[in-house]
Amino acid sequence: MDSGKTVITGAVLRTTDTKEADKILTVLSPQLGKIPVIARGARRKNSRLAAACQLLAYDELTVYKRGGWYMLDEASTLELFPGVRRDIVRLSLASWFAELTEAVCPEEAPAPELASLLLNGLYAPNQGWFPKLAGGAYTQDGTTLIVSRGLAVRTRLPRIFNRPEVVLVRCVPAE
């Protein structure tokens, strides 16, 4: 983009208050990895950045680099994970996930796998005990999603701890 601005998605791993009204965010982005972001004015009463600067918020951020820091220009919140925020035990576990992620992720190295793992852990509490996309084929707008749980003989007992797997099938025309 012009003027050095970049639009990224990212999860806020840590927030630190600085100066009178600013925040320093540690953001995990699949595109840029773990980056420090300064959010000027984020602590002001009517700040347009306040919601996006919360711990564990998943945001779309417009940032630009100044020296060794990224500066936050615009932000919109994509997800605040209400299933995590409603329960103190879930919130403490999610905070621990964020701390652990921050500890193992190198600075400014793309980390799509690590971001995916963190986001899956934050989305999971919203799914409940019996999620809608637990297994099978789901079609919407001409696209089919297949969630596989492997092969097994039907029994009366439920299959517990059987991880789902999303199967990617690309159909190409024959030559």
HUVENKA-V749479 format. One record per helix or strand. SS is the DSSP state (h for helix, s for strand). FROM is the first residue (numbers start at 1). LEN is the number of residues. If there is no record, write none. Layout:
SS	FROM	LEN
SS	FROM	LEN
This chain:
h	2	3
s	6	13
s	22	8
s	33	7
h	51	3
s	58	9
s	69	11
h	82	4
h	88	17
s	107	1
h	112	16
s	136	5
s	143	6
s	165	3
